[in-house]
Amino acid sequence: MNNVITATLPDGTAWTDGKRYWWLLSPALPAMSLVALLLAYLSGTGLWFWAVPFVFYGIVPLLDRLIGTDPVNAPERAVPALEADRYYRRIVIAYIPTQYAVTLFGAWLAVSGGYAWWELIGLVIAVGVINGVGINTAHELGHKTNPLERWLAKITLAPVAYGHFFIEHNKGHHKHVATPEDPASSRMGETFWAFLPRTVIGSVRSAWHIERTRLQRDRKPVFSQHNEILQAWAMTLVLFGAVSLWLGPWALLFLVAQAAYGASLLEVVNYLEHYGLLRLKDANGRYERCQPRHSWNSNHVVTNLLLYQLQRHSDHHANPTRRYQSLRSFDDSPQLPSGYASMLLIAYLPPLWFRLMDPLVVRHHGGDLTRANLHPPRREQLLRRWMGSTAAARPTATATAEAASGAATPRTADAPHQCPNCSYVYDAAAGCPQEGYPPGTPWASLPDDWSCPHCAVRDKPDFIAIRRA
């Protein structure tokens, strides 16, 4: 296809994706890293390894500041053609071969290069950044319903040893986002260093619970080839084992170190995406639907180009299967002061983070922190500081009638039911075997907390009965 996506606009003109070729910045990141590693090898100095964190933590935030933001959305009439254009899909997939080249070359340099300790630290960070950003590549692929893209997501997660993310993020985080139950949603008053062990341990537990429950429904052993977490972890074991047999045990130490750094990069992004934001419960004890106000966003151009518009996070949570090139900016979504590349550095420094972000959380909630997701050990302190001495006794707010989930839609027992978000249809005749519901499972047998297997943002009460085609 050419670079013009046809859309009939009010003035009769065609709309053009002006960032079409700028999206190549994302796969260019591991390519640049590969060049840096090659220069270090040819020159004999590991100073070149530090070029990668210098660009990621220095140049990208500077460019974000200089270039600024771009809140423009693609017109909805252009979205079908935009999403069908395979060019954008190839950009995501192009990240993976170079990611693996950086990982393997980095492991060889770590073992064979004879570098000083400070050079090896730079190498660990350089490779860890690429595999950490690679989790975002897996994130984009893993939300799609295409089997190839979902398998490529697992392959992308192998070098960073975070295969459980494929399960927990899609089926756990998107279901429980911005609630106390979500290990990947940070709380106001919680430092990143307190959040990190909570989210790492909690995400593994959540993923394992989700997968174990699915397999038990399907009457399959948890420890078997059917377990998608074990499938993903097995890819890491094969990769790390093969490299260790090739280069020796020191290579394994390097691979573990860079994987830990890469995983921490994901988690610091998780930390800032939902900090202090809370979905309230309605009178029935059910959480309100995820709204644009439940995610921190940023329209800073350069980081969005590098991260497939991950910073348009509200639309991603509302429409997880929507492809990155079509994600929208919403006027009512809370905005970060800068792009992710800048904010993650601030997140490492709790006093600076609290000084910058806590007033934004207070402002976002209109001064009412009973509507915020507060760190339990600091709840009373935060309420007293921002709301006065009597606020500590106030309970958490509840959702208003407008914000709460709507009443259940009348349904016919044997009719197919459609997700109003992504249009997935559950038909009892076909069941949902991948989630452990075999053909013939009636709609009434599904639990009320069953979530759409495609988008995970709507539960059974949200589905709408439709006529059989």
N, C-alpha and C positions, 0 to 999 in steps of 0.2 A: 504494500500500500504506500501511497505517497504521504507527505507530512500534513496533508489537509484532511481533517475529519469533518465530513459534511454535516452541517446542521442549519436548519432554517431559523435564522434569527429575526427579531422584529424588523431590522432594517434590510432584510433580504440577503445579507452577506453570509459567507461560509466562515466557520470558526476554525482557527488553526492552533494546534498545541505549540505554543512558542517555546516550551521546554523539552520538546521531543528529543532532541539530541543531547541536551544537558543532563537527561536521566543517565547517560553513560558514565557520569561521575561515580556512580556506585560501583560498577565493576572495575572502574579505573583505580579505585582505592587499593585492592589487592595487587593490581598490576604495578602501581607505584611502589608498593611494598616489596614486590619481587625485584624491581629495579634497585631499590635501596640495599637489599640483601646481596644482590650481584655486585654492586659497587663496593660493598664492604669486603666481599671475597676478593675482588680484583685489586683493591687498594691495600688490603691487609689491615685496615683499621675498622674497628667496630663502631666508630663514631657515626657511621652511616645508619646504623640501626636506629639511632635516636631521631632520624629524620621522620619516621612514621609517627611516633607520639608528638613530635613537634608540629607536624601538619595537622594531626587530628585534634590536639588540645590547644594549639596555638593559631595556626593559619585559618582553620575552619571557623572558630569563634570570631576572629578578626574580620573575615569575609562576611560572616553573618551580620556583624555590626555595620560594616561599610555598605553592603548591598541592601540590607534591610529585609522587609517582609513583602510577601505577595499573597493577598487574601482572595485572589481571583479564583472562581470555581469554573470548571467546564460546564457549559449549558447542558441541561438534562437531555435535550434532544441529541446531543453529540455523544452521550455516554455509551449507548449500545455499540456504536462503531468504535469508540475509544477502547472499550473493554474487549472487543473482538479482534483488535489489532494484535497479532502475535509478536510484533516487534517489541512491545513492552514486556511480554513474557520472556522473550529471549534475553533481555537485559538482566532480568533476575537470575536466570539459569547461568548466564555467562560468569557470574561471580564465582561459581563453585569450582571449576577447574583451576583457576588461579589461586583460590583459597587453599586447595590441596597442595599446589606447587609451593606456595609460601610455607606451609606447614612442614612438608618433607625437606625442603631446602634449609629451612630454619633448624630442623632437628640435626641435619648433617653438619651444618656450620657450628652448632653448639657442641657437638662431639669432636669434630675434626679441626676446628678453626684455631684452637689455642688462644682464645680471647681472654682478656682480663675480666674480673668479676663485674665491673661496671659496664663492660661491653655486653656480657651475657645478660645482665638485667635489661639492657636496651633491647636485646634480641627477644627475650621473653615477652616484653611489652609489645614489641613490633608484631610478633606473630599472634599474641593474645588479642590485640586490637582487631586484627583481621578476622579471627575466629569469633570474637565477641560480636562484631558487626555481622558476621556470618549467621549468628542466631536470628538477626533481623531478616536476613534472606530466607532462613527456614520459616520464620514467622509468616512472611508473605506467601510462601509456597504452601505451608501447612494449613492455612485457612481455606484453601480451595478444595473443591470436590473432585477434581481430576486425580485419579490414582497415581499417575506419574508424578505430578507435582507434590503429592503427599509423600511419596517415597523419596523424592529428591530432598524434601525437608529433613527426613531422618538422616540421609547421607550428609547433609550440610551440618547437622548437629554432632556428627561423630567426632570431629577433631576437637571439639570443646567439651565432650563427654557430658552432654546435657540432653540426652535423648528423651528423658521423661517430660521435658518442656512441651513436646509435641502433644502429649495427652493433657497435662495439667493446664496449659495455657488455653487450649481450645475448649475443654470441657469443664474446667474448674474456674480459672480466672475470669473468663467471659460470663460465667453464670453468677459468680459471687463478687464481681468487681465492686469496689467502693463500699464494701461491707466489712464488719469486724471478722467475718468468717474467711475472708480472702487473705492468704499469706502474702500475696503479691501487691496488696494495697497498703501503702504506708499511712501512718497516723500522725496527726499534728502533735508535735512535741517528741516524736520518736526520732532519734538520730539514725543516720544511715548505718552506723556501725552496730546499732541495736537491731535495726531492720534486717541486716544482711544474714545473720544466722537464722533469724525467724523465718525469712522467706525461703532460704535454701532448704532448711529442714522441712518446713511446712509444705513446700511445693513437692518434694519427694513423697511425703506422706499422702498428700492430696492425690497425686498422680497414681500412686499405688492403690489407694482406696477406690478410685474411679475405675481403674482397669480390673482390679480384683472383682468388683461388683459386676462389671460387664461380663466377665468370663463365667462367674457363678450363675448369672442368668442364662448364659448359653450352655451351661453344664460342661464346661471345659476346664481342665486343670489350670491353675494360676501359673505354675511353673511349667510352661510349655511353649512351643513355637507360635502359639496363637497370641501370646502376650506381647502387645506392641511396644511396651517399655523394654522388655527383654530383647526384642528385635533390635531396637535402637541402641541399647547398651552393648549388644553383641557386635554391632558395627564398630563401636569404639574399641572393644577388646581386640578385635581382629586388626584394626588399624594400629593401635598402640603396640600390640604383640608383634606384628610384622616389622614395624620400625625398630623395635627393641632387638629382634633377632638379627636385623640388618646392621644396626649401629651399636648395639650393646645396651647395658642397663642405664647408662647416663642419658641416653636418649629418652628413656621412659621418664626420668626425673624432669627433663626439659618439657616433655609433652604434658605432664601433669601440671607443671608450673604455669605454662602458657594457657592451659585449659582453665585453671583456677582464675587467672587474671581475666580471661575472656568471659567467664561466667559472671564474675563480679561486675563487668561492664554492663551486661544485661540487667543485673539486679539494681545497679544505681539508676538506670533508666526507669526500671519499674518503680523505684523509690519516688522519683519526681513526677511520674505520670498521674498519680491519684492522691497525692499528699493532702491529707486532711479532708478529703471529699467523701461524702456519705450519702448512700441511698437510704431513705427513711422507710420505715414499715407503716403499712396502712392499718386500719382497725382490725383487719383479719390476720395480722401478723405476717403479711406477705410484703416483700420488698418492692418498692416502686420500680418501674422499668428504668433501665439505664438511659439517662438523658445527656445532652451535650454538657450540662453543668457538672457532670461527674468525672470529667477528665481535664487535665491541664493540657493546653494546646500551644502551638507556636507556628507562625507562618514564615519564620526566617528561612530564606530561600535555600542557602547552601546546604544546611543540615538536612532539610527536606529532600533535596536531590540525592544526598548520600544515603539517606535512610528510607527511601521509598515512601516519603510523606508520612512516616510514622507519627510525626508531630501533629498531624491532623487526627488526633487520637479519638476525639468524640465521634466522628463519623465512622471510624474503624470499629468502635464498640457498638455503635448502632447497626452497622452493616458489615460484619466481619468478612463476608465473602466478596465484598466490593474490592476491585483491584486498585492498587495504589494510585494510578494515574487519574482515577476518577474521584478520589476522596475530596470531601468538601470542608470548607471552613464555615463555622457557624458564629453568628454575631453574639450569641448568648453563652458561648463556651469560655471558661476562664482562660486567660492568656498568661504564659510565662514571660518573665522580663526579657528573656533571650532564648536562643535555640538550645537544644539538648546538649550539644558539644560544650557550650559555655556553662550550663547549669549543673552538669554532672561534676565539674571541678568544685563548684560551690557546695554541692551536697557532701563532699568529703570533709568539709569544715563546718561542723554543727553550729557554732555561734554565728557564723556568717550566714548560713542557710536559714536559721531561725529568724535572724534580723531581717532578712530579705523576704522570706516566704510567709511567715506567720501573719504579718499585717495584711497580706493578700488573701489569705484564707479567711481572716476576720471580715474583710471587706466583701469577699465573695458571698459569705453567709449573712450579710447585712448586720454584722455585729452579734448575731445569735449563734454562739458556739455549741449550743445544744443540738444544732443541725450539722455539726462537724464530726468527723471520725477522729476522736481524741485518743492519745496514748494513755491507757488506764492509769499507770503510775503518776502521770502528770495532769490528770483530768481536773482535779480540784484546783491545782495551782493555775492552770490555764484559764479556767472559768473565772477565778477570782481576779486574775490580772486583767482580763479583757472585758469582763461583764460585771465586776463588783463583788463585794464580800458575800452577798446572799446567793450568788448564782450557783455555788457548788452543790447546793441541794436540789437543783432543778434536774428533772429527768431528761433523757434524750427526746428530742421532738419526734412527732409522728408526721407522716405524709398527709398533705391536704387531699381533699376529694379529687381535685384536678390532677394532682401529681400521682395519686395512687393508681394501681391497676384497675382497669374497668371491670364491670360485671361480666360474669361468664356468658359467653354466647350460647344460645340454645343450639343443641346439636342432635343429629340423628345417629343412633347407636352404630348402624352399619355403614354410614356414609364415610367417604374419605375426608380427612381433615388437613387443612393447609396452614402452614406457618405464615402469619401476616407480614413477617419481616423478609424472609428469603424465598417464600413460595414453595418450600419443600412440602410434599404431600405424603401423609401417612395413610396408607391403604391397608386395611386388615388382611386383605388377600395376599399382599406381598410382605407384610410385617416390616421389621427393621432388623434383619439378621446380624448386621455389623454391630448392633447395640445389644444383641442377645434376645431379640424378640422375633421368633420364627414366624414364617407365613401362617396366617390363620389366627394370630393374636388379636383379639378384639380391642377396639379403642378403649372400652371400659376397663380393660385389664391393665392399661398403662397407669403408673402412679401419677399423682397430680404434680409431682416435682420433676417429672420427665421433661427434658429439654430437647428442643429441636436438634437433631444430630448434625445439621449443616451449619447453623449459625450460633446455636447455644444461648441466644439472647431472649428467646420466648419459650415459656413452659406450656404444658398441656392446656391449662385454662385459657391461654391466649389463642389457641388454634381455632379455626373457623370451619364448620362443616360445609362441604361443597358437594355439588352434584357429581355423580360418577360420569366420566366422559363416555 
